[in-house]
Amino acid sequence: MDIKPFDKKIYLASPKMHGEELEYIHDAFDKNWITTAGENVNELENVAASYIGVNNAVALSSGTAALHLACKLAGLKINPGAKPSRALEGQKVFCTDMTFDATVNPIVYEGGEPVFIDTEYDTWNMDPEALKQAFSIYPDCKLVVIVNLYGTPAKLDEIRAIVKEHDAILIEDAAESLGAKYKGKQTGTFGDYNAISFNGNKIITGSSGGMLLANDDEDADKVRKWSTQSREAAPWYQHEELGYNYRMSNIIAGIARGQFLHLDEHIAMKKAIFERYKEGFKDIPLSMNPYIEGEMEPNYWLSCAIIDKDYMCKQVRSDKEALYVSRSGKSCPTEILETLSKYNAEGRPIWKPMHMQPIYANHAFVGAKGYMRAKSNAYIERDKAYDVGADIFDRGLCLPSDINMTEEEQSIIIEIIKGCFR
């Protein structure tokens, strides 16, 4: 098959606009609500809370801001006398290892020490067995932060039961999984505090923005106050505690408000992309990112794939570069991604696990088979421990998952990828 580069770039995941977004923006302009308050902000909070099934949704400037204030809320419950800017001072926090660093950085903002929990193959999320091991090593930990990677729910009931058994607080980072369900219940409802994102490449977007989701009214009120520089109810600008400039713009809220009308439609389109890849790859040694059927309904935000071990060509990665040796019948993520790029299509590597990142290389890392990497960088091994997240990172990749991509364009991408194994 003679394949030519695409005339226009096929993106990993770009926004899809529908028209209502612009109407809500125009409404904000007409009413001159060009600020961090207004009808769009209020309605977006109401729509999100109703759709997801929580009492409160607080519109913020980003998903990272939501995670930061969630960590602050958790820290002040764990450490009531903590410094205003260091609510997690001295606290170890268990968190998903294979994720974007926006999940982890807010822990450090508040003075906490991340302890990374390895991944499991069933969902590519935090391994409940590894979490149990972590509590056996650090029984005093009182906060766990989990992620639903690429729109697939983690084993949320198992994880929540372990967290509650140890009287700890759970934060659910649902930035990638808005609209996904676990046992019929929306993600973003399983933590004591939860966060979603409207970043430009998410399932729906505001161009930026995010939300903190919580059932407790008092917690939501605290976050609204903190996010507007902690201004007190006084005739002048009175401040009695540390605050942040984290409230969402009424313009951004207008975009996200219009997008929410099409969330289910976007999920259906993303699912169709996933299913076409799955069918297209059935004859090559490449399988899609997994989920547990009957328990989980992903939102299919990104379609990802992993190469069978026996069909990996040699691949070497440094911190910033990658090399591979091409072999007939075999391939690797670097070869596939470079080949897609030649045809003007965008893919990405899987999230590099946090314990492999230079910034967090000296933090503890706990695996399901009973091992950890301590600050000495030495491994304590039991039962031939294995690093699952590193393996998925080595063999996995994110495929073009743009809902603006046509079926014909996706068919060509499938042929390009299949060609890498010839």
N, C-alpha and C positions, 0 to 999 in steps of 0.2 A: 504493500500500500504506500503510494507516494504522498507523504504528508508535508504540507508547507506550514511555516509558522503562522499563528493566528494574526489576523490584521489588527485586532484590538486585544489588549491583555486580558487573560482569564485570571481573575483574582482568587485568592484563597477564600475571602468572604468580604464582599462589599455591601453597602446598604442598598435596600430596595425601597424607593419612595413611592407613595400612592396618591398623594394630593391633599388628603386631610391634614397632613403635617403643615403644609403651607397655609391652609385656612386658619389653623390655630395660631400660627406665627402672625398672620395678618391681623387677627383678632387682638393679639397682644399689642401690636403697633397701633391699631385704631383706638384702643383704650389707654395707650401710653403706659402700659405695665411692662416697662423694660428694666426689670429689677429681679431680685430673688424672692418675689412674692407675686401673687396674682392668680387668676382663675385657672390657668394651665397647671400651675404647681398644685393647687388644691385638688383639681379634678384628677390629675395623674396619680396623686396619693390615694385618692378614693378608688380609682379603677384598679390600681395595682393591689391594694389591700383586699378588695373584693375578689379579684381573679385568683390570687394566690391563696387566700384564705387565712389572713392574719388580721389582727385588730388595728395595727398601725403600720403605715409605710411612710418613711420620712425621706423626702427627695433631697439628695445631696449632689455635690459637684462631681463625684466619681464613686465607683465601687470601692476604690482604695480608701476614700474618706469614710465610707460606711464601715469597712473592716476596721479602720483605725478607731472610730468611736465605739464600735462593738468591743474591741480590745480594752478600751478605756472603761466602759461599763463593767466588763468582766473583772478587770483589775481592781476597781474600787470595791467590788463585792468580795473579792478574795483578800484584798489589802485595804481595809477601810481607812487606814491612816496614811496611805501612800501619798507621795508628793503629787501635786496637780499634773505635772508633766511626765510622771514616771509611775503610772498606776500598776505596772507589772514588775516593778523593781525586785530583783532577786528571785523571780518566779520562772521555773521551767514550763514551757508550753509545748505540748505535743502537736505537731502539724503535718499535713500531707507533704510528702517529699517531692513527688512528681507534679509540679505546678509552676505557674508563673510567679515571679518573686513578689508581686503585689499582694499575694496571700500572706507572705511571711514578714515583709518589711514593717507592717503596722505593729506586729509583736515587738519588734526592736524599737520602734518609735516610743513605746511605753516602757522600755527598759527590760522587757522579758528576754529569755534565752530560748530560742527555738530548739526543739529536739525533733529530728526528722524521722517519720514513721514510714517504713517501706511500703511498696505498692503490691497489689495482688493481680494475678492474671485475669480473673473473672470479669473485672470491670475497669481495670487500670487505675483504681482508686486506692485509698488507704486500706491496708490489710488489717482486719479486726484482730487476727492472731498476733501481728506485730504490735498492735496497740496494747494487747494484754501483756506482752513481753515488756513493753515500755513501762507500764504501771508496776510490774514486778521489780524493775530496776529503779524507778523513781516513783515510789508510792505517794509522795507528797504533792505530785502535780495536780493542779486544780483547773486547768484549762486545756481544751482540745479544739483545734481549728481544722476542719475538714473541707475538701473541695469535691465538687461533682465534675470530673474532668471531661472536657469536650462535649458536655451536655448529657453525660450518662451518670445517673445517680450512683453514689457509693452504697455499700451495704448498711443503709442508714439505721435500721432497727438494731442490728448487731452492735454497731458503733455506739449508738445512743445508750443501749443497755450497759455497755462496758463503762461509759462515761458516768452514768448515774450510779453504778455500783461503787464507784470511787468518789462519789459526791463532788464531781467536777462540773464545770460549765462547758457547754458545747456551742461553738460558733460555726455556722454553716456558710461557706463561701459558695453561693449559687450563681455567681457571676456568669458562668458558662451554661447554666442549666435552666434558665427561666422557661417555664412551660413544661418541663420534664416532670414525670410523676414516678413515685415509688410506692408500690402497693396501692395505687389509686389516689395518692395524696401528693399535692404539689411539692416540689423541692422549694427550699426557702422557708419551710415551716418546721423543720426538724430540730433546729438549734434553739438555744435560749435566745440567741441573737443571730440574724441572718442578713446576708448582703447579696444584692443583685447589681448588675452593671448595664448601662446603656452605651457603652463604648462603640465606636464606629463600626467595628466588625462583628458585633454581637447579633443574636437572633433577631432582636429589634434594637433600634438605636435612637439616641437623642443627639448624636455626634459625640457626646460625652455624657457624663452624669451617672448616677447610681442611686441606690436606696438602701436604707437600713430597715429591716422588717422585724417587728417585735410585737408580742401580744400584750405586754405590760404597758399601760398608759403612762405611768410615771417614767419608765425608761425612755419611751418615745419623746416625752416632754423634755427630758434632760438632753437628748440628742438634738432636738430642735433648738434648744437654748445654746448649747455648746457650738452648734454649727453657725450661729449668728453672733459670734464673738462674745457669747455669754452675757449679753446685755440684760440687766435687771429691769423689772417693771417699775420704772421711775421716770419723772418728767425730763430728766437729762440722761446722758450716757453714764450709767452706773455699772461698774464691773467688780464682782466679788470673787470670781473664779476664772481660771484660764479658759479662753474660748478660741474658736477657729472660724475662718471664712470658708465654710464648707456648704453653704446652702445652694440649691440648684437654681439656675436662671429660669425665669418664666418663658424665655424663648426656647431654651433647650427642652423644657417641660412640654412645650407645644409640639415639638417634633416627636418626642417620646409618646405623648398622648395620642397623636395620630397613628403612630406605629403600633400601639397596643391593639388597635382595631384589627390589625392584620397578623397578630402573633400566631394564632392557630394556622392560618394560611401559610406563614413562613415555615412553621414546623412541618407541615405536610410536604412542602417543596423540598425541605432539607432531607426528609425521610426518603423521598423519591430519588434524590441524588445518591443517598447511602445504598438503597436497594439496587440501583443501576450499577454502581461499583461492585457490589457483592455478586451480582449476576455476571458481570463482565470479567471478574477475576477468578471464576470457579475452575478454570483450567490452568491456572498458574499458581505457584507457591506463595500466595499473598492472601492474607485473611483480614477482615475488617475489625475495627475496634469493638470489643465484645460488650454485651450486657446480658442480664439474666431475664430471659423471656418469661412472661407471666407475672413477674415482680416489677419490672422496670419498663417505663416508656420514656426513652431518651427524647430530647428535642433535636438530636442529630445535628447540633451546631456545626461541628466539623467532622467530616468523614475522614477517618484515619485508617492506616493499614500497617500490618507487621509481616515481615518476610520470614518464611520458615527457616529455621537455623541451618538446615542442610543446604540451603540455596543462597546463602550469603556469600558474596565475593569478599575478598579481603578489603577492609576499610579501616583507616587510621585517622583519629581526630586529635588535634591539639585543642587548646582553649579557644582558638579562633579560626582554625583551618581544618580542612578534611581532604584526605587522599584515598583513592581506591584503585584496585587492580581489576580491570574488566575481565570477566570469565564467561565463556559460552554457557548458557543455561542458568547462570546465576546473576544476581544483582545486589545492590545495597541502597540504603536511603540516599547517600550522596550521589550515586550515579543517576537514580531516578529523578531527584530534584534538579540536578544540573541539566538533565535531558529535557525535563519539562520547561526549564527556563529558556533553553534554546528555541523552544517552540512558542515562547511568549506566554507561558502559563506559570502561575505561582503556586508552589507548595511550600511546606516548612518542615523542619525537623520536629519531632516530639519535644515537649518541654524537657529541657535538661534538668534532671533531678537536683534539688537544692543542695544535697550533701556533696554534689560534684561541682558546685559553683565556688569559685575562688573566695567570694565574700563570706560564704558559710562553711568553708572546707574544714574548719576546726570544731564544728558543732557535732554533738552526738547524733548518731544514726542507728536506729533499731530495726532489725529485721524479724520476720516471723519465726525463723528457725533458731532464734535465741542468740543473736550476736549484736554487737554495737561497735561503732567506731567512736572512741573517746577523743578528747582533745589532743592526745598524743598522736593521733592518726593511726593508732594500732588497732587491730581487730581482735576482739574476744570471740572466738569461734566455738560453737556448739553444734553438733550434727551437720557439719559441712554447710555452713550458712551460705546463702546465695542472695545477691543483690538484684531483685526483680526489676526495680525502676531503671537501673543501669542497662539491663538487658533490653527492655522495651525501648529505651532511648537509642540503643545501638541499632536495633532492627526495625524501628517504627518510623512512620512519617505521616504528616498531615497532607491530604490531597486537596486539589482545588474543589471548594465546596460552595461556590458562589451561586446564590439563587437567581442571579442574572444570567448564568450560563445556560445555553440551550442544550437540549438533548443531543443534538448533532455534535456540538462542541465537546460534550462529555464523552460521547462515543469515540471521538478522535483522541481525547486524553487517555481513555482506556487502551486504545491501540498503541499509543506512544509508550505507555507503561509496560504493556505486554511485550513490546519490542525490546525492552531492556533485558528480558530473560531469554532472548533468542541467541 
